[in-house]
Amino acid sequence: MRPYTLKQIQTFLEVARQRSVSKAAERLFVTQPAVSMQIRQLEDAFGLPLIEPMGRNIQLTHAGEIFLTHATAAMSQFKDLEAQMAEHIGLKQGRFDLAVVSTAKYFVPMLLVRFGKLHPGIHVQLSIDNRENVLGLLARSEADLVIMGRTPSHLECHAKAFATNPLAIVAPPDHPLVRRKNLPFSALAEYKFVVREEGSGTRAAMQRLFEENKTALQMVMAMPSNETIKQAVMAGMGLSFLSMRTVRHELASGHLALLDVQGLPQINHWYVTHLSSKKLSPAALAFKEFLIEQGGALMDAWS
């Protein structure tokens, strides 16, 4: 068997996740030919095809499916090895993988800057995606720590709340409901909503809220980012349900307005989460403790 590298395995794992060479290249910040070469070299090392074309995407061969199972487990063990070795270094240097749901991108950079000033030798590898994909990173132990708004029920995890996450209904400033006070939730049934995509934690929270209030939810369009949704609301496409931490600039400038609805804002929380079986490196543990001790206050001052 020819030699193979960790980089080749990591490239294969990303291709397997995305089911696409081009999408994997985007996620890895390399060219498509570079990804194809890494996969080809890995296949040459084992003498077996691991992927095959399926339209514009790819699918795993039978050997590829087996390789995926063992490669995922192996990479998890390598991360545990890194954590063990990091204990001999302490907090002078180190690295960890952090995954956050997309709504958290509005405050995580600020927190990373503050943490970096305290621990300049620690490198953080950041991934931002919707809840469903972030849960996949967590389950596969590809993320040491995860920041999300609701902890998973199907995984054995440690989760600690470190900040509030208030969610409310936003509207364009000239919307007829803006001037009304103490609106009953049922009044929202008459209006259309722009919502996040399937797999988003914000969308799931919104659907639960409407179900709990026995109110029909009229979804005019689903969009994959809060920024696009904010623009759609400002343009008058519909109302939306968003974290107030994502709209502070638009509310301050008057481009968006909050509706005064009974029972809102809904106060949820942000959690720092990791698998119960995960042995955190000193670097990851330091960031977790930083979030618990300082994260909430910093976010309140920021947004």
Secondary structure, 3 states (H helix, E strand, C coil): CCCCCHHHHHHHHHHHHHCCHHHHHHHHCCCHHHHHHHHHHHHHHHCCCCEEEECCEEEECHHHHHHHHHHHHHHHHHHHHHHHHHCCCCCCCEEEEEEEEHHHHHCHHHHHHHHHHHCCCEEEEEEEECHHHHHHHHHCCCCCEEEECCCCCCCCEEEEEEEEEEEEEEECCCCCCCCCCCECHHHHHHCEEEEECCCCHHHHHHHHHHHHCCCCCEEEEEECCHHHHHHHHHCCCCEEEEEHHHCHHHHHHCCCEECCECCCCEEEEEEEEEECCCCCCHHHHHHHHHHHHHHHHHHHHHC
